[in-house]
Amino acid sequence: MNMHKFIKYLFNKSHEIKKMIYKISDEDKIKIFGEKFVGNNGNKCLILYKDKIFPLQSYFLIKDIDKEDKDNKNI
């Protein structure tokens, strides 16, 4: 499935989309979810950031964040 079809599929009424905002610190990663949550929901959720899809994970790496968001200190 290409990216645009997949994103359209995600925004289908049967799916729930949550938007979260995190502050960027000076570390190399941001903790976004606990290990237990990821373990229980890893097969049910994913992370969509700037048209990129990431598996559900506890940490989001600063290297994966674009320059504009780094400059604004949030993702």
C-alpha atoms as a printed R data frame, in Angstrom:
   type eleno elety resid chain resno       x      y      z
1  ATOM     1    CA   MET     A     1   0.000  0.000  0.000
2  ATOM     2    CA   ASN     A     2   1.526  3.372 -0.939
3  ATOM     3    CA   MET     A     3   1.936  6.115  1.674
4  ATOM     4    CA   HIS     A     4  -0.990  8.289  0.557
5  ATOM     5    CA   LYS     A     5  -3.423  5.367  0.482
6  ATOM     6    CA   PHE     A     6  -2.194  4.255  3.897
7  ATOM     7    CA   ILE     A     7  -2.671  7.728  5.400
8  ATOM     8    CA   LYS     A     8  -6.146  7.951  3.848
9  ATOM     9    CA   TYR     A     9  -6.898  4.529  5.367
10 ATOM    10    CA   LEU     A    10  -5.737  5.764  8.792
11 ATOM    11    CA   PHE     A    11  -8.052  8.751  8.680
12 ATOM    12    CA   ASN     A    12 -11.050  6.515  7.988
13 ATOM    13    CA   LYS     A    13 -13.900  7.090 10.473
14 ATOM    14    CA   SER     A    14 -13.297  3.693 12.062
15 ATOM    15    CA   HIS     A    15  -9.843  4.786 13.247
16 ATOM    16    CA   GLU     A    16  -9.093  7.143 16.088
17 ATOM    17    CA   ILE     A    17  -6.289  9.683 15.648
18 ATOM    18    CA   LYS     A    18  -4.717 11.359 18.679
19 ATOM    19    CA   LYS     A    19  -2.425 14.359 18.358
20 ATOM    20    CA   MET     A    20   0.226 14.789 21.025
21 ATOM    21    CA   ILE     A    21   2.785 17.562 21.502
22 ATOM    22    CA   TYR     A    22   6.088 17.027 23.314
23 ATOM    23    CA   LYS     A    23   8.765 19.477 24.393
24 ATOM    24    CA   ILE     A    24  12.237 18.763 23.042
25 ATOM    25    CA   SER     A    25  15.006 18.764 25.628
26 ATOM    26    CA   ASP     A    26  18.741 18.622 25.019
27 ATOM    27    CA   GLU     A    27  18.786 14.826 25.135
28 ATOM    28    CA   ASP     A    28  19.066 12.524 22.113
29 ATOM    29    CA   LYS     A    29  15.568 11.051 22.572
30 ATOM    30    CA   ILE     A    30  12.148 11.917 23.983
31 ATOM    31    CA   LYS     A    31  10.143  9.466 26.083
32 ATOM    32    CA   ILE     A    32   6.657  9.409 24.608
33 ATOM    33    CA   PHE     A    33   5.097  6.202 25.990
34 ATOM    34    CA   GLY     A    34   5.780  3.753 28.786
35 ATOM    35    CA   GLU     A    35   7.075  0.247 28.127
36 ATOM    36    CA   LYS     A    36   3.850 -1.357 29.360
37 ATOM    37    CA   PHE     A    37   1.688  0.766 27.025
38 ATOM    38    CA   VAL     A    38   3.930 -0.077 24.062
39 ATOM    39    CA   GLY     A    39   3.842 -3.774 24.959
40 ATOM    40    CA   ASN     A    40   0.045 -3.781 25.203
41 ATOM    41    CA   ASN     A    41  -0.618 -1.655 22.112
42 ATOM    42    CA   GLY     A    42   2.317 -2.155 19.757
43 ATOM    43    CA   ASN     A    43   0.194 -4.080 17.277
44 ATOM    44    CA   LYS     A    44  -2.697 -1.573 17.469
45 ATOM    45    CA   CYS     A    45  -0.947  1.787 17.110
46 ATOM    46    CA   LEU     A    46   1.728  3.555 15.141
47 ATOM    47    CA   ILE     A    47   3.338  6.966 15.078
48 ATOM    48    CA   LEU     A    48   2.765  9.279 12.133
49 ATOM    49    CA   TYR     A    49   5.195 12.203 11.998
50 ATOM    50    CA   LYS     A    50   5.589 14.503  8.980
51 ATOM    51    CA   ASP     A    51   4.306 11.840  6.556
52 ATOM    52    CA   LYS     A    52   6.666  9.250  8.041
53 ATOM    53    CA   ILE     A    53   5.385  6.169  9.796
54 ATOM    54    CA   PHE     A    54   7.145  4.760 12.858
55 ATOM    55    CA   PRO     A    55   6.207  1.723 14.929
56 ATOM    56    CA   LEU     A    56   4.794  2.421 18.377
57 ATOM    57    CA   GLN     A    57   7.837  2.885 20.605
58 ATOM    58    CA   SER     A    58   8.702  4.289 24.008
59 ATOM    59    CA   TYR     A    59  11.197  6.836 22.698
60 ATOM    60    CA   PHE     A    60  11.318  9.132 19.683
61 ATOM    61    CA   LEU     A    61  14.842  9.921 18.533
62 ATOM    62    CA   ILE     A    62  15.843 13.559 18.099
63 ATOM    63    CA   LYS     A    63  17.632 12.642 14.860
64 ATOM    64    CA   ASP     A    64  14.212 11.761 13.366
65 ATOM    65    CA   ILE     A    65  12.794 15.249 14.060
66 ATOM    66    CA   ASP     A    66  12.953 17.908 11.356
67 ATOM    67    CA   LYS     A    67  14.905 21.156 11.814
68 ATOM    68    CA   GLU     A    68  11.815 23.387 12.159
69 ATOM    69    CA   ASP     A    69  10.476 21.353 15.093
70 ATOM    70    CA   LYS     A    70  13.926 21.220 16.690
71 ATOM    71    CA   ASP     A    71  14.168 25.019 16.433
72 ATOM    72    CA   ASN     A    72  10.677 25.408 17.967
73 ATOM    73    CA   LYS     A    73  11.641 22.963 20.738
74 ATOM    74    CA   ASN     A    74   8.550 20.773 20.307
75 ATOM    75    CA   ILE     A    75   7.298 17.900 18.247
